[in-house]
Amino acid sequence: MHVLDNKKSVTRDSRKGPDLILRMLDIISVILWGFIILDLAMILFAKPEVETFIDRFFSVKVRDYWDTNILRFPLMLSLVQLLISVFLLFLNSKRLKRKDDKMRISVIASIYVSIFICVFLTIYLYF
């Protein structure tokens, strides 16, 4: 008859905190959120201007079209964001060795947002 021990195996954790890769993941995740905010701000600057009462009163012509020159910058920025996000996802998947290691939701969200912006702007600008 075998007796099972319910003791947890005690393994010593050689990492004493976040290493360089985990700190890099955190810092670049914040930078990626800055890219998202910059993308959305540039898209808002490129949208058509709203004609106000003062514009009509003084017969000021406002831009009634999307500015494609401004939209090219968020497209390129979102492509860079997509490449960085995929690289971070790869790094994050390699660091899932401990029980408390987890996938960064911000990296996955950044991938989805950058894909959406890339597809939307590519269709609008080139088709």
Secondary structure, 3 states (H helix, E strand, C coil): CCCCCCCCCCCCCCCCCCCHHHHHHHHHHHHHHHHHHHHHHHHHHHCCCCCCHHHHHCCCCCCCCCCHHHHHHHHHHHHHHHHHHHHHHHHHHHCCCCCCCCCCHHHHHHHHHHHHHHHHHHHHHHC
